[in-house]
Amino acid sequence: MAHKTYQVIVRGRFAPLDGEQRTALLARADEHDVFRARFTEEGTVTYERSLLAFTFRCVVPAAEEDTEAVVIGKAEALAAAAVSKLGAGYRDLRSVSTDLDDIKIRRRKH
């Protein structure tokens, strides 16, 4: 069975946060700065101190027959779990995926 690899970016908004959730997220905000973002199979969550929205980046391995909807579904499930692990809820997820096999690398001619 052939495999494909996708990079997926999931953007969402935090569900309404109470004071305790805000304090906990702000205490860990430096760990979730955009400069620490990586595309990994576990994924990384980044957010700003405004605590309005977050971004989740991940790599999703997929079977050749998996559709983009399946890949995005897997990524959004990972994002939901990651945000829940931070002690927050989420809403308004929007995702984009890139099939890494479709990326063409143009080499410079010397």
Buried (B, 14 or more C-beta within 10 A) or exposed (E): EEEBBBBBBBBBBBEEBEEEBBEBBEEEBEEBEEEEBEBEEEBBBBBEEEBEBBBBBBBBEBEEEBEBEBBBBBBBEBBBEBBEEBEBBBEEBEBEBEEEEEEEEEEEEE
